[in-house]
Amino acid sequence: MGVLLVATAVLYLWDLSASGWGNAFYAAASQAGGVSWKAWFFGSSDAANLITVDKTPAALWVSGLSVRIFGLSSWSVLAPQALIGVASVGLLYASVRRTAGTAAGLLAGATLALTPVAVLMFRFDNPDALLVLLLTGSAYATLRAVEKGQTRWLVLAGTLVGFGFLTKMLQAFLVLPALALVWLLVAPVGIGKRLRALAPATVALVVSAGWWVLVVELWPAADRPFIGGSQNDSVLELIFGYNGFGRLTGDEVGSVGGGQAGAGATGSWGETGLTRLFGSEFAGQGAWLLPTALLLTVALLWWTRRAVRTDGLRAAAIVWGGWLVVTWLTFSLMAGIFHPYYLVALAPAIGALVGIGAVVLWRDRAGLAARITMAGLVAVTAGWAFVLLRRTPQWQPWLAWTVLAVGAVAALGLVGVHRAPRVLAIGVATAAVVAGLAGPAGYSAATAAMPQTGAIPTAGPEGAGLRGPGGGGFGRAQFGSRQPGGGQFAGSQVARRQRPPGAGTGGFPGSGGTGGFGGAMSLLSSPTPGPAVVTALQQDGSSYRWAAAAVGSDTAAGYQLATQLPVMALGGFNGTDPAPTLAEFQQLVVQKQVHWFVGGTGPGGTSSGGSDDARQIAQWVATTFTATTVDSTTLYDLSAVS
């Protein structure tokens, strides 16, 4: 286990600072939390507490504390995510080891560690890293509860899911059906106690998930930041609307793009259906072993069909298989916002099923059914890896054919492995593991070697493919996700291609701040302001509540991280939240609470509606104040108000 964890740590921490701030949207909130406890508690985008990020703040509590303790740097923002990744691998190992032994635990941990999207997220500052750790912990605690019917472990599981909710809201609840089902079916106590034990576990879930929500709802709205992602300054609206059922239906008011309900529908976030995760945009991220894991779920349930009700192997199959199936179906059919990196939520379940299933079948290799099943699964795994690797034919073309050849040899060897000498049998098993993990390991190495920035990062080598909103065939770099050769705090590729060095996303030179800035694409990238812009914003910046204001959180984040002063994110993440309104902003300007405005009107509304206040503010500034061009960035000095 020590070797596994050390190797994982090296993979996740190596050259980590090359990615700069990672997702500047969350990095800016971490910076704010490192300065202001109020911003830390609410998850505000800036230390002056105008608006929160559009998520619950548990992940920001971790990175915000790191910034407060170690100061603001790429490492203080990103390293906690890497350590969370190492902890997730160790926790999965511990859980699977209790079920199927050390070999199974090691294989499960290695599978999680080498999943490309896991490498991506554990080297990035999105909330998904903490969510994976908490949900893996909830599965571990549930299986411990099932072992001896201990309610306290079930309560712990509920608590961990609750904090998962505070990390990424309703997505955390996707594991609940599996956790509840395994307790009710497998726990070694009477049905009465099984039902009664759900009560304290449910209370733990509600309390751990709801205490922060209750505080926010009871806190006077005038004395807290606006709830980003909502239209009515309501955390409940955020939970059940924009980040809740809207993700399923596509009805997400204020989103940069909506989906279309129904299987097979093609909306702004791609075609839905059971094959969605096997498409070119998603499969290379985390679906390398998804077919294998689904088949192993069925195999494990079949293998344990005659076992006693309390069988631990069956319990593990229900927990991990239920987690996998529910999450896979949800991701496949949801019509709302869906990004490839979401697939990291599948990685622990896939790793556990692969580790447990492989060892169980191997131990039963004297039986023909086990050998045929193993051979078939290795053939499927290697064949699917070959398909995925051939989707990037320009990258390491030898690897696809090597995986296919090794897989074929391993599959044939598994048919007669029961009669093979020990050394040969170990060689066959090793070949099977190599056939299964070589493809994702290669993609993971490429992911770790490439700096990642922007709002929609993707794993794998350059050219692995990603379509942007609308399915319009955008390359992965269009959203600032990759940066070959980028400096430590370099901006996104789209920023570098479309603007002169130092230009912000807030407006092109000569636009006077009224020409827009490229719609959703620019909203999802963060600028790297030039030194003259930073100097201008920092001059007398501490005399103002906000050193500057800009449309959209990502745009504001670039200036905030560069100056380490509060920058107002007009309209929140998408620029479509009514915070502040035009009248409120005008009042703040009169009170001289905002110094500069970074030019740009924003996308002018979205297909999913939302507030138009940010665009109105930009237009009012452009017609009221004189524009100044600094480092190719359009700035307006709001202190000149009469």
N, C-alpha and C positions, 0 to 999 in steps of 0.2 A: 504493500500500500504506500509506503514511504516513497518509493521510486515513482509511482504513479502521480502522487501529489506534487513531488518536486518537478517532474517533467511537465505537469499541467501548469504549475506556477511559472516555469520558464516560458512556456508557450504563450501564456496570457500576459506576462509582464515584459517580455522582451521588446525593447525599443518602443515602449508604450507611448512615450511623449511625442513620437512622430505624428500622432493623430491630433496633436494640439488639444483643442477643447472638445473634440468629438462632436457631440450635438450641442451647439452653442446655446440653443434654447434652454436646455437643462443646466448647462454649465453656468449660464448667467444667473439662474435661480439658485444654484449652489453658492455662487459668489454673494448673492443677496443674503442668503441664509447664514453665510459666514460672518456677515456684518450686523445683521438685525435678527434678534430672536423672534420678533413678530413675523418677519419674512420667512424665517426658518419654519415656524409652526404652520403657517398658512400655505407655504410653497409659493411665495410671491416671485414674480419675475424680476422685481427690483427692490432694493432696500427701502425705498420710500413707499412701497406697498400700494401701488395703483391697482394691480391685477395679478391674479395667481396664474400658474400654469394650468393647462386644461386636464390635469390629473390630480388625484389625491397625492399627498406629499411624502409618503413613507420613504421612498427611494431618495428623495432630496434631503431627508433628515440624516441619512448616512453620509452623503457627499457634502452636505452643509457643515456637519460636524468636522469632517476631515479638513475642509477649507478653514474653519475656525481654528483648528488645532495647528495645522501645518502651513497655513497661508495659501493664497490662491496660486495654483500652478496646474499644469496639465496632469502631473502625477497625483496631486491631492484630489483632483476630480475623478480621474480614471482608475487609479490603483485600487480604490475600494471595490470597484466592480470586478476587477481581476481576482481579488481575494475572495469575494463572494462566489466567483466561479470555482475556485479551488475548493472552497467549503462545500459547494453543491456536489462536486465530484466525490469528495470524501463522504458526504452524507449518503449519496446513492450507493457507493461501495458498501457502507456499513449496513444499509437496509437489505441489499441483495445478498450480502454475505450471510445474514441471519437466515435467509430463506434457502439458499442453494450452495453456500460455501464460498471459500476465498476466490477460487477461479472465476466463479460467476460474478462476484463483486468486482474483481479486477476488469473483466470484460465489459461489464456494465459501465464502470467508471471511465474506462478508455473510450467507449462508444460515445458517452456524453462529452468527454473532453475533446474528442476529435470531430464532433459534429460542426461543420463549417459555421452555421449560424450561431452556435454556442461560442465559438472562438470570437466571432464578430461582437456579440452582445456582452461578453465578459471582458472585452477590451473597449467598451463604449459606455456612455453614461445615460442610456435610456433606462426606464424602470424595470425592463424585462429581466435583468440579472437578479435583482432582489426577489422578484416574483417567482423565478425558478427555484431559488433557495428555499423560500417559505413553503411552496407547494411540495417540494421534495421532502421537506421536514414534516409536512402534514401527512404524507403517505407513510413515511417511516413511523410516525407516532401512531397512526391507525393500525398498522401491522403489529406494532408492539401491543396495542390495546387488544387486538384480536388473539394474540398468543395465549393470554391468561385471563381474558375478559376483564381487564383493568380499566375502569372508567376514567381514571386520572390521565391516562394516555389519550383517551378519546377527547377529553377536554382540551388537552394540549393541541391535538390536531385541529379542533375547532378554532382555537386561539390563533394558530398559525395561518389558517385560511382567512380569518378575520383581518390579520395584518397584511395578508396578500391582497385583500380588498382595498386596504388603505394604500397599497402600492399601485394597483391597476384596476381597481373597481370590480365590475361584475365578471371579468375574465377569470378572476380567482375562483369563482364559484363553479367553474366547469368541472372541477375534480370532485365536487360534493356528491354527485350521484354514485360514483364508485366507492367513496369512503363510507357513505351510509349503507350502501348495499352489502359491502363485505362485512360490516359489523352485524347487520341483521341476519345474514346468512351463515356466517362462519364463527362468530364469537362463541367460546366454549362455556356459555352460561345459558340459563333458561330464557325463553322468549320474553317473559315479563321483565327481567333485568335488562335484556337487550333494548327493549322499548323504553324503559325508564332512564337508561343511561344516555339516551339521545337528548333528554331534557337539559342536563347540565352542559353537555357539549354544544347544544344549540344556544344556550345562554352565553357561553364563552364566545361563540362565533358572533352573536349579535353585539355583545359588549365590545369585543376587540375591533369589530368592523364599524360599529356605530358611534363610539364615544366621540371621535373627532367630528363626525358629521353633526352630532347633536350640539357640540360646542360651537361649530360654525353657524348652525341655524339659529342658535340662541344669542350669538354675539351681535350686537347692534351693527347693522350694515354700514352705517356711517363711520364706524370705527375699525373697519377691517377692509382688506382689499376686495375688489370685485372678483367674483368667481369666474375665472376664465373658462371659455367653452360654453357658457350659458348665455341666454339672452335676457334673463330676468334676475341675475345676480343670485342664483339659487344653486346650492350644491346638489340638491335632490334632482333638479333639472339636468345637471351635468351627469349625474350617476345613471339616471333612467332614460335620458334623452340622447344627447350627443355621444356620450361614452357608454350607453346602455343599449336599449332596444333599437336605437337608431343605427347601431353597428350591424344589427341583424337585418333590418328592413331597408336600410339606405336612406332613411328619412332623418338626416342630420343637419339641422338648421345651422347655417354658418360655416359648414364644411367647405373645403376647396372643391369638392365634387361629390355628388351623390351616386348611389348605386341604383339598381332596379331589382325589385323583389322577385323571388322565384328561381328555382333551379334552372340553369341554362341561360339566365338573363345576363346580358352584357352591359354593365354600367361603367362608371368612371373607374372602378377598381377591378375590372376584369370579369371574365365569364365565371359564373358560379356552377357548381356541380360536383359530383363525387370524384372527378378526375382533376379538379382544380389544382391540388397540391402537387400533381405530377407534371404540370406544365413547365415550360422553360423558365418562367419567371420565378418559380418557387422550388422546384424539385432539388436543384443543386444547393439550396440553402440548408435544408434539413430533412429531405425525404429520401435520402440514400437507402436507409434501412426501413423505411415506412412499410413497404409491402411485406418484408420479412417479419416485422414486428406484428403486423395484423395477422399474418398466418400463424405466427407463434402463439398469439393469444388463443386462437382456435385450437391449436395443437395442445397447449397446456391444459385447457379446459377439458379436452377429450382425454388426455392422459390421466387426469384426476377424476374422471367420471365415477369411478367405483371407490374412491377414497372416502374416508369418514367425513362427516359434515365439517368438522373443525380442521381439516387438512390445511397446513400452512402454505403449501405450494398452490393450492386452489385460491387461497386468500390473496396471495401475491398476484396471481393471474387476473383476479377480479379487479384489484386496485389499479395495477398498471395498465391492464387491458381496457378497463373502463375509462380511466383517464385518457388513454390514447384515442379510443373510439369516439367519445363525446367531443373531445377537442378537435379531432380530425373532421367530424361531421359539421361542427359549428364553423370552423374555418372554411370548409368547402362550400357551405351554403349561404354564409352571411353576405349580404348585398352592400353593406356599408364600407367604411374605410378599412382597408386590409393591406398590410405591408408584408413583404417577404420575411422580414426579421421576426414576425410573430411566430414563425415555426419553431423558435427556440422553446416554446412551451411544450412541444412534443418530445423534445430531446431526452428528458429524464425517463419518460415512459418507454420510449424506444430502447434506450440503453438497458433498462431493467429487463425488459422482455427478451432482448437479444442475449443478455448475460444468463438469465435463468433458463431460457429455452434451450440455448446451446448446451449448457452443462447437463440439464435433465436428459436431453436426447443422447448426449455422449455417454452418460452413465448407463443408459439402456441400450447401448449399441449392439448388444448380443441379439436383440430382437430385430427381425427384418423390417418391421414398420418404422422403427427409430432410424435405421440406416437409410431407408428410402426417403424418409422425411428430411433427414439432414442433407442428403444428396440433392434433393429437389430444392430445398431452401438455399443451399449454396449456389446452385445453378441460377435460381431466380435472382439472388443478390448480385452475383457477378454479372449476369446479363443486364440487369437494370443499371449497375454501375457503368457498364460499357456504354449503354445508351446515353447516360448523363455525361460521361466524359467526351463522347463524340459530339455533344452539343457545343463544345469549345474545341474544335479540331485543331486550332492553331496553338493550343496550349498543351505541351507535353504529350504529343500524339502517341508516344510509345506506351504511356500508362494504361490507356484503354485496352490495348491488345494484351498487355501483360496481365491485367486483372482478369480478362476473359480467359486467357490460357491457364493461369493459376487456378481460377475457379473451376474450369473444366477438369483439370487434373485432380483437384480436391474432391469434386463431386463424384468422380469415378472411384477415387480411393476410398471414399466413405462407404461405398456399397459393400466393399469387402474388408473394411477396417477391423472387423471383429476377429479376423484370423491373422492380422498383421502383427509382426513383432512390435514390442513397445516403442522402440526408436522410430520405426516406420509410422506407427500410429500417431505418435507425437508430431511427426513431420506432416502427416495428412491434416491433423487438427490445426497446425500452424498455417498451412497453406489456406485452409478455409477461413481462418481469421484474417489473413493478409488479403484474400480476395474480397472480404467484406469491408475492411477498413482502409485499404490503400487509396481508394477513390476519395472518400471524405477527408482522409489525412492529407492528401495532396491539396485539396481545396482549402483545408484549414491552414496549411503552411502558406499558401498564397494569400489567404486572408490576413494572417498575422504579419506578413511581409509588406502589405500595402497599407499606408496610412488611410484612415477612415474619417471623413468629416461630413457634416450635413444632416438633414432631417430624415433621410431615407437611405441608410447604409445598406449595402448588400455584401454577401460573402462570396468567396471564390476568386478566381483569377480575372484579370481584365477581359471583358468581352463575354462574361457569363450571361449577360443579358438582363435587362429590367425595363419594363414599360412603365411610363409615368401615368398619371391620372388621365383617363380617357383611352387608355390602351394605345396611345399614339406612337409607340415605338421609340420612346426616348431611350438613349443610352444610360447606363448606370451613372455616369458622371453628371448627367443633366441636373440631378438634384443634389449635387455636391457630395456624393457618397464616396468617391475615390479620388485620390490625389497622388499620382505617381510623382515622386521627387519633391513633394511639397515640403515647405519649411515647417517648423514646429507649430506656428500659429497661422499657417497659410489658409486662405479662404478656399471655397469650393471651386471646382473646375469651371462650373458655369459662370461663377463670378469672374474668374480670370479670363475666360474666353470673351465675355460680352462687355467687360468694362475695363477701362485703363487701370493700371496699378493704383491702388489707393481709393478707387471710386467705391462708393457705397451702393447698395441695392436700392437706395431711396430715390434715385433719379439719375438719368443720363446727363452728361454735360450739355448745357444749353437748353435743357428741358424746362428750366425755371421751376421745377418741382411739380409740374402739372401734367407731365406726359405719361405718367404711370411707370411701372417698373416690371413689366413682363408678366404680370398676373401671378398664378400659383407657383410657377417655376421659381421666381425670385423670392417669393414669400418663404420658400423652403430652403433658401441658402442664406448664409450669414456673411456680412462684409468684413473685410480686413481694412480698416481705415488707415490712411497714410499718416505719417508723423505730424504733419501740419494740422490735420483734422483733430488728432488726439490732443495736441497742444492747445488748440482753440477751445475744445470742449472742457479741458481741465482747468483752463484759466478762469478763476473765480467760480469754478464748478461747485465747490463746497458751499458757496453762498446761496445756492439755489437748492430747492428740494429735488428737482430733476435737472441734471446738467443738459439734457437734451430730450427730445421726443422724436419718435419715428413710427411709421406705420408698420405693424406686424412685429411679433415677438422676436423672430429670428433676425430681422434687420436691427432692432434695438439691441439685441444681445451682442452683436459684434462691437458696437460702440461702447456698451457697458463693460464688456470684458477688457477692451483696450484701455479704457480710462479708469476702470474700477470705481466709477461713480454711477448713481442711479440714472437710468435712461428709460423714459416712459414708453411702453409698448402700446401704442394706440390701437385699439381693437383686438388686443390679444394675439393669439397665434396666427389666425387667419386674417386678422384685420377686420373682422366682422362682428366683434362683440361691442355692445354699446357702452364702452368704458374707455375714456370718458365721452360724454355727449359733447356736441359742439359748444353748447352753452357752458358746460362745466369747464371745458378746456379754455374757452375765452376768459372765464373768471380766474382760472389759474394763471393765465398770462398777465391779466391785469394785476394780480397779486404778486407778480414777478417770482413765481415758483418754478417756472420753466425758462431756461436760458436760450437754448438753440432748438431749431427744428430741422431735421434732415429731410431734404426735398423728396417728394414722391407722393402720388395719390393712392397707391395701392391698386388692387384689381378692379375696384369699382363695383363691388358686390359679387356674389357667386350664384351659381345655378340653384343652390340650396337656400338662398335667402340670407338673412342675417342683417345686422345693423350696417347702415351706410355712413355712420358718424365719422369714422376715420377718414374716409375719402372727403367728406365735407370739411373736416378740419384742415386737411392738406390743401384743399382749394381755397379756403379762407386765408390760410397763412400765405399762400402764393399771391393772392390779390391784395393783401394788407401790408406785407413786409417786403423788404428789398432782398433779393437773392444775392448771395456771395458764393463764388466758386473757390473751394479750397481743396487741393489735391484731387481735382476733377469731381469733387462731391459738392452738391448744392446745399448750402446752409442758409438759414434765416435766423437772424439775431432777434429773438422775441423780447429782449430787454429794451428794445427801442420803442415799445408801445407807449403811447402818450397817455 
